[in-house]
Amino acid sequence: MSSREQPAPSSTSTLPLPVIDFANFWRPDSPLSQRLAIAKELTDACRRVGFVYIVNHQVSPALLEEAFGWSRRLFDLKTEEKMLAPHPDGPAVHRGYSWPGLEKVSQAMGDEDDPGIVEKLREVKDCKESYEIGSEENQDQPNVWLPEHVLPGFRAFTTRFYWECWKAARDILRALSLGLGLEDEDFLLQFHGGHNNQLRLLHYPPVPASVLESQSSARMPAHTDWGSITMLFQDDCGGLEVETRQGQFVEAPPLKNAIIMNIGDILMRWSNDILKSNLHRVTLPPLQDRFSGEERLTRARYSIPYFVSPNVDSVIECLPSCTDADHPVKYPPVVQHEYRLMRASVQYKTKAKRPPIAAA
């Protein structure tokens, strides 16, 4: 067993999502029969629910622990320090620091006939902050970095972590290619160069539980992801919920060092709805509230999603193995860049109000 591999936890039978062991997929000496079996297991799970736990992937436990340490140090900074790398105005560039209330996650798409949709959605504030990082070679979305003296080593680590996550993402894309019956395992990889992905460090600060229970504020409302796949690393807090085929939300509790992988809208379109892009949300952590005087406060939550997207100029049209006489093409072709902007157009306001900075 390599340093990256760990025994699958014995309690996985109680989890609401399938658990898939990837150790025999990425190892160089794995026979094709084992790789095909894992690919089929993954694809079958993504047909049913669109979310799975992946264990024994290529992101080591030690690296994950270090990543969460950096995330905590980042969000422990003063607001004025984090605001030295502010998220650019508007939805075109998704990089840098997003302060609480700046981003509004929803399932809505841009609609020029309803200019009030953004303000309507923002009546319920999202109680979270995040920092977005991409490839240094992505000219469409340049990174927005903190000055080095504010958090020395942060830029170097997160850049390295971005590309380590990409190794695991490539394995998943290869497995999905095999599972979908495409002509070779690198079929999906030819559209994914790794430079259009996004690493997100995400923090949900403690808030009064009552504001979430009353739905006057939210942590992360129900939504689907836009890209091909998402890889999520969770801390031990909990709160993630996934919608079932029956329309009910079930908890997706943390599984230490596992990836929670889900299908995004683009891959659902690509696969002609064979693979499912599922609604998910973050709400109150179960049984983990804490008390401060008379007021219940939610526990702080940290998570690290890694969003995998095709190259910006990729044309998303039905994969050859996903249509036949009985399964006609459901979606017209769309360019990745155009689809992203359509989905992002209600997420960030132009000229958003910045948070107050405490006086020195």
Secondary structure, DSSP 8 states (H G I E B T S, - for coil): --TT-----GGGGGSSS-EEE-HHHHSTT--HHHHHHHHHHHHHHHHHTSEEEEES-SS-HHHHHHHHHHHHHHHTS-HHHHTTSB--SSSS---EEE-TTT----S----TT-TTHHHHHTTSEE--EEEEE--TT-SSS------TTTSTTHHHHHHHHHHHHHHHHHHHHHHHHHHTT-SSTTTGGGG--STT-EEEEEEE---BHHHHHTTSEESEEEE--SSSEEEEEE-S---EEEE-TTS-EEE----TT-EEEEE-HHHHHHTTTSS----EEE---TT--EEETTEEE---EEEEEEEE---TT-EE---GGG-BTTB---S--EEHHHHHHHHHTTTS-TT---------
